[in-house]
């Protein structure tokens, strides 16, 4: 599946692609101001018209605008339930919040108890199994900042083997030198339980093939647009 904003879905993703889309439904300030000050940025009937497979809302537990972000989440959940569209609750972590298992476990559980059908959060080396065990709905792990390809694949492998249902990567895909090859390598880890080392070898092989055929430039332009 792809995660995209409404504008990216309309202008950059061909309707005939057939790919499931998780529609980003919250948004707000992008630079300088407090980024957690978001609102519901999509008419929920529009999400249904655009055939969204799910809707995503950022929630900032413990942040300055926690109350507003929770309101955004439950608004989207309530509307989505009427249309049969599930909601992904995205745990946003501001600069002042500690990204450890205790906090992430609490935040994920709160979002799930508010009605989110699945939760996107961060992987941590220590205690991630407790985060998963304490959350009553599936967890998807955020890719976070750009990592070297082998490190990103290792993170995905550890997350899935510790209970995550999957990963949602942005920068680690579209900032890769070979985005399509990286997608396929991540898929091998998540869906085929391939080791990071073997997936990295697959990435390098596919990268070499696609570079020879001159396909990566086009793929990068497409993959880099959805967030």
ChimeraX attribute file (.defattr): number of C-alpha atoms within 10 A of each C-alpha:
attribute: neighborCount
match mode: 1-to-1
recipient: residues
	/A:1	11
	/A:2	18
	/A:3	23
	/A:4	22
	/A:5	22
	/A:6	19
	/A:7	12
	/A:8	15
	/A:9	21
	/A:10	12
	/A:11	10
	/A:12	14
	/A:13	19
	/A:14	10
	/A:15	12
	/A:16	6
	/A:17	7
	/A:18	9
	/A:19	12
	/A:20	13
	/A:21	20
	/A:22	24
	/A:23	28
	/A:24	26
	/A:25	26
	/A:26	21
	/A:27	18
	/A:28	14
	/A:29	12
	/A:30	11
	/A:31	7
	/A:32	6
	/A:33	9
	/A:34	14
	/A:35	16
	/A:36	22
	/A:37	18
	/A:38	22
	/A:39	18
	/A:40	20
	/A:41	15
	/A:42	17
	/A:43	12
	/A:44	22
	/A:45	13
	/A:46	11
	/A:47	21
	/A:48	17
	/A:49	9
	/A:50	15
	/A:51	15
	/A:52	21
	/A:53	19
	/A:54	23
	/A:55	29
	/A:56	25
	/A:57	30
	/A:58	27
	/A:59	28
	/A:60	24
	/A:61	23
	/A:62	15
	/A:63	18
	/A:64	15
	/A:65	16
	/A:66	18
	/A:67	14
	/A:68	16
	/A:69	24
	/A:70	20
	/A:71	14
	/A:72	21
	/A:73	28
	/A:74	18
	/A:75	14
	/A:76	26
	/A:77	26
	/A:78	17
	/A:79	17
	/A:80	19
	/A:81	12
	/A:82	11
	/A:83	13
	/A:84	13
	/A:85	22
	/A:86	23
	/A:87	28
	/A:88	29
	/A:89	31
	/A:90	26
	/A:91	21
	/A:92	23
	/A:93	21
	/A:94	16
	/A:95	8
	/A:96	9
	/A:97	14
	/A:98	11
	/A:99	15
	/A:100	16
	/A:101	20
	/A:102	14
	/A:103	15
	/A:104	26
	/A:105	21
	/A:106	15
	/A:107	25
	/A:108	29
	/A:109	19
	/A:110	18
	/A:111	27
	/A:112	21
	/A:113	13
	/A:114	13
	/A:115	18
	/A:116	27
	/A:117	20
	/A:118	22
	/A:119	28
	/A:120	25
	/A:121	25
	/A:122	24
	/A:123	27
	/A:124	17
	/A:125	11
	/A:126	11
	/A:127	15
	/A:128	21
	/A:129	18
	/A:130	15
	/A:131	27
	/A:132	23
	/A:133	16
	/A:134	13
	/A:135	20
	/A:136	15
	/A:137	19
	/A:138	19
	/A:139	28
	/A:140	25
	/A:141	22
	/A:142	19
	/A:143	21
	/A:144	15
	/A:145	10
	/A:146	16
	/A:147	16
	/A:148	9
	/A:149	21
	/A:150	18
	/A:151	15
	/A:152	21
	/A:153	28
	/A:154	17
	/A:155	21
	/A:156	27
	/A:157	23
	/A:158	19
	/A:159	25
	/A:160	20
	/A:161	15
	/A:162	17
	/A:163	17
	/A:164	25
	/A:165	19
	/A:166	22
	/A:167	23
	/A:168	19
	/A:169	22
	/A:170	22
	/A:171	17
	/A:172	23
	/A:173	24
	/A:174	23
	/A:175	15
	/A:176	19
	/A:177	16
	/A:178	22
	/A:179	26
	/A:180	23
	/A:181	25
	/A:182	27
	/A:183	17
	/A:184	15
	/A:185	25
	/A:186	30
	/A:187	18
	/A:188	21
	/A:189	25
	/A:190	22
	/A:191	11
	/A:192	10
	/A:193	14
	/A:194	17
	/A:195	17
	/A:196	23
	/A:197	14
	/A:198	15
	/A:199	26
	/A:200	24
	/A:201	13
	/A:202	18
	/A:203	24
	/A:204	16
	/A:205	12
	/A:206	18
	/A:207	20
	/A:208	14
	/A:209	14
	/A:210	16
	/A:211	13
	/A:212	10
	/A:213	9
	/A:214	11
	/A:215	14
	/A:216	19
	/A:217	13
	/A:218	11
	/A:219	16
	/A:220	18
	/A:221	12
	/A:222	16
	/A:223	20
	/A:224	15
	/A:225	18
	/A:226	20
	/A:227	16
